[in-house]
């Protein structure tokens, strides 16, 4: 066992080693130490020495503090050291880590450039690679699509073609999830976003509210996208053929059909099939034009005239316009018209356009860049590139100022979608995650959402403020169409309406919004979801009341927020919901719809443009030349009378048709063919044709006589028996059956009914004198005054006749069950039944109630039970059978 030996004097080893030495182990600093004392701290596992003041870690320079970690900020060049005592030391390297980096006028990236959430400012031109090598994988990725010659951007559901795709950000408030690829309509506005629901083209949803097709599955109460225009992939087209036109389905919510809906259904052609596959593609062109002129509002019209046009008047509303061919001759003596051959260099003009050189791909501006070059360009570029080293992963430490130069051939632009900087300057652009599209700050001071906004530059003829309505006035200034304030009083044509002013425009040119969200509009007098129309009394202004009559009714916007500086969704269109004009269209019979005469074509066009295709008000119409398949359509809630020869048909609210003879003498006949549901003749007779066949009715002196077989039955209000009891009736307490007595009865036709008080005898009750079909309705009310009796009972219709005396026969389907207990519980009960029965002549029918004897917990008699007042029976003779 090792023992310690204390030495009280210094030991000089004369340069020799101390081998296999263990330093003194202590768990904490010892007290009363001398400078230089050394020990190993077993708590923090460090070798420490006494510096005369305290124990310090060996290697800390005597201070006892060491470096724990280090970090470097590449954006400002600051190095930060974190010490063992949690203090920090910072060193500003003043961007010295960027030494040897020289200005390069044509830098080439060796890898992806990470902008580090910084801007790339003052870009003169952004030239995307025409043959990109990378695919779109992340949200915000953008490249150039050579197949469609446009920019393509990746959003949260796929790729969209900028300028060729219009999508809308919507919210699903249907109460359930919405699938991808279904047709939807705008049902309202929720939290500043358009709310959608399944579209059905059966006429219950107006054509003007159709929105487009979902591009993704949208959860209940979630947000998503709806495409209005452009290519939609991953759409099941396996049941269609290429080039099929898809219409909105009138029977399947959100579905499609290749057959155009007809009649009162809405016919909207909304897409074309591009590829036929389970994961196919369609080209969407959502519109609000109902080809059937239905479902879109009062008076919507769709007029199509197919002819050959020779009139070159641009105002003519003509389809199938032919292509005008032009011919020209070559002047070989004029240098400007030489088409072939060799031209002497001396005859070349000065200042030749650069597009006439080589393949014509170089502009004059690009060609002028050669001005001032005094030697070969490539060696000069090589010299500049001498010290530039390719960086496969460059990283910006600050904003990149292009100083007017271009960034060309980027394979992909990956926009920051986590924390994009706000855009406030002209030309700034970033990715908006709320609308899933690029946003651009333009010269209007508003943010333009690319692919979701449609605006146009027009010239001002009068000052307008933001949100005011404008229309074309037929004037152009320096090649730009001019506008004026629009008023919907009928003096302006709906087809000239353009949209709403994006900003206040005094003079010169300004931007007009056709589609998209517009902020800064005073909507304080409107409510969220209000539909806005151009005013009929104040030019340029909006109203939430739809104009009527001869005024123009254009639904051009929807209120998103109600405020002094509110927001609206502009959806400008040229569909006049009133189809403004007169009450009829008159075309000279000498004018032909296939005419090639310019004057005739113009006359017909002007007539169609100024008239509507509906007739309103109280108007007599004489139709002398109705052809096969002609239809007369009466709008719901409208009355109309039609006189066809001597037959008069009256419509009352479109759900009842009354037929009567118009100046028709006795012994004349009506003939009805097919399945006729309901019919009133002279207000009294009711006819139902059963299963086809013909029925002939003659007008006789006392009514109508029918001359057909067993395919109808009649109802005459005079052929009724009505009975009731106004006083309570008490069956015998020990009885098990009871016949209802209808002391107050009315027989309206003694040739059909007679009445005696019903008993168990065979010749009592309601005698039916005529064989046939009878409709029987009875209601019996019961009151239990007993505190002990509980009974079940059945009421039914039974019959007696001499042939079956004394046996009673129950009519099938007439039984009704009742139950009553005592005054403390189920005191009242009712038995009721409505049925149709077949009865032979001179049979008696009566209403019989029998106690049910099938449960020992119930009594088997009527003790305490009263046949209550206001019970009743109605028997109606329906005719022979």
C-alpha positions, 0 to 999 in steps of 0.5 A: 500500500502506497503511503504519502511522504511529506517533504519540507524542502524543494526537490531538484530533479536535475533535469530528470523526468517524473514518470507515471505521476498522478496529480493530486485529485480534489473535488473543489479548490483547496484553501490556503494555497500558494502560487503555482499549486497544481491539482486535478478537479474531479468535478469538472475534469479540468487541470487547475493551478493557483495564480496567486488569487484563485485557481485557473484552468491550465491553458486559459492564460491564467484568466480561467476563461476559454472559448466554448463556441464560435459563429460567423455572420456572413451578412455583416462579416462579424465573428462572435466568440462565446466564452466558457463564462458565457461572455461573448467577444465579437470581431468585425472582419469588415467584409474582408472575407470577400477579398479578391472578388472583382466586378464582373459584367457577365458573371456565370453561376456555378450553382444555385444562387441563394438570395438569403431573403434579400432583394434582387434590385434594379433588374433591367431584364430577366432572361429565363433559359428557353430550355430549362434543365431543372424541373419545377419542384418547390412552391414559387419555382418559375421557369420558361415553358417552351411548349406554351411560350410563357412563364410557368410557376409552381404553386401549392397544387401544381404548375400554372402558365402565367398569362394563359391561366387564371385562377381564383383563391376561394373558400369552401363553406358547403359543410363538406369537402370538395373534390378536385375537378368539380364545377362550382359557383360563387355562393357568397363572400366569407372573410373577404374571399369568394365562397363556393358550392357545387354547380348544377346546370338545371336552372336552379343556379344562375349562369352568371354565378358559375365560377370555374373548376376546382384544381385541388381537393378543398377541405370543409371550411378550407381555402383552395383554387378554382381555375377559370381559364387555362390548362388543367391537368390530372383530370379524368377524361377517360370517358371522353374523346380528344376535342370533346366539348364539356358542358356543365351537367344538369343532373350531377352536382359539379359534373360534366357532360358532352351533350349540350343541355336543353330546355330550361337547363343552363347550357354553358360550354366550359372546357375542351378535352386535350388528352383522353386518359385517367389523368388527362388534360382539359382546356378550361374557358369558364364563362357565364354565357347560357346557350339556352338563354336560361338561369342567368337572370331576367331577359338574358339573350343569346342571338346567333345568326349564321350567314356570309358577310360582305359588309366590312363595317366593323360594327356589324354583329356577324358570325363566320366572317370570311378572310379577306385576301389581298394581292400585290405586285412586285416593283423591280425598279424600286429598291423597297420592293425587291423580293429576289435577286442580287443588289449591288452594294453601292445601292444599299441604303445607310442605317440598315435595320439590324433585324435585316442582318443575319437571321434578324434576331439582333436588335438595333440596340444590341448591335449598337453595343459594339460601338467603341470596341477596339479589339476582339471581344473574347480576349477582353472577356477572358482577361476579366474572367481571369480571377473569377472562380466558379461558385457552385453555391453562391450566397448573397450577404446583401441585396444584389444591385444589377445596376441596369444589367440583365440576369440571363438564362436562369434555369429556375427562379425559386421565390421565397414563400416563407417570409417574402419582403413587402413590395412598395416600389415600381417594378418590384415583384414577389410571391404571394402565399395568400393568393398563390401567385406572383404579385407586381407593384405597378404604376397605379400604386396597387399590387397586381396579382399576375394571372388573377387580375385583368386590366387595360390601358385606356385614354381619359376623356373625363376625370374619374375616381377609383372604382368608377365605371367607364365605357368606350366612346369610339375615339382613339388617341395615339392608338389607344382607345378612349373611355368615358363614364358609363351610365346605365340609363339606356343611353349607353350600349352594354357592349361598350362597357369596359370596367372600373378605374383602378386609380383616380385618373385626371387626363392622359392614360390610365388603367381600367380593371376588368377582373380582380380585387380592387381596393380603396373603393368607398363601400361603406354604404354597401354590405359584404356580398352585395352585387354592384351594378352601374348606376342609372342616374349618376354616371360612373357610380355604382348601386346595389339595386339591379336596374329594371325596365329599359335601363342596362343591368350589368352585374360588374362587382361583388363587395368583399369588405364594407368600409370607406376604403373597402375592397370589391371583386371586379368581374366586368362583363357585357351581359345586360340582364334586362336585354335592354330595348323594346318589347319585340323584334320585328324583321322585314320579311324581305330580309333573309338571314342568309343574305349577302346584301350589306344593307340587309345584314346591317339592318338585321344586326341593328335590330337585334342589337336594340331589341330583346327576345322576351315579351313582357306585360299584358300583350296579345300575340297572334301566331299565324305560322307556328312550325313543328317543335315550336314552343310557347314558354310562360314564365313561372308566377305568370297567368296566360290564356291560350285560345286554340280554335274553340278550345280555351286553356287558362294558366294560373301561376303555371301550376293549374290548367283550366280547359273550357270551350270557347263559344262552343255549343252543345253536342260538340266534342273534346278529344284528349289523347295520351296520359293526362294528369289533371284537367278541369272542364268548366271549373267542375269536372275532374279527369285523370287518364290512367295509362294512355288511350283516348278519351272523348268528352261531349258537351251536353245540356247538363255538363260533360259526357265521356265516351271511353272505356275504363281509363279514367275516373270522374270527380264531381263536387256534387257526388259527396257524402259528409257525416259528423257527430256534434255530440259525444256518444257512449258505447255500452260499457260491456260492449266489445264493438261499436258502430259510429253514428254520424247524426249530422250528415249531408247527402249531396246526391240522392242518386248515389247515397242514402243513410240509416243509423248503422247497427249490426243489421245488414241493411243499415249504415251508408247505402251506396246506390251506384257501383264504382270506386269510392274514396273514404276518409274517416277520423274518429276521436276517443276520450277515456274517462275511466281511471282503471280501463286501458284498451286497444282497439281497431277502427275499420270500414266494413260492408253488408249486403243481402248476399253476405248477410249477416256476415260483415266484410272488412275492406282491405287497407281501411284498418286504423289502430288506437290506444287510450289508458285513463284520465291521468295518462293517454286520455285521448286517442284518434283513429283515422284512415283514407283509402279508395274502395270498390263497391257493388251497387246497393251495398252498405258501408259503416265505420266499426270499432272493435276492442283488441283482445290480445293482451292481458294487461288491457281490458276487453270492453268500452267501459269509460270510453266515449266516442268524442264529438267532431269525429267525421266521415267523407265519402266521394264517388269517383266513378265506374271501375 
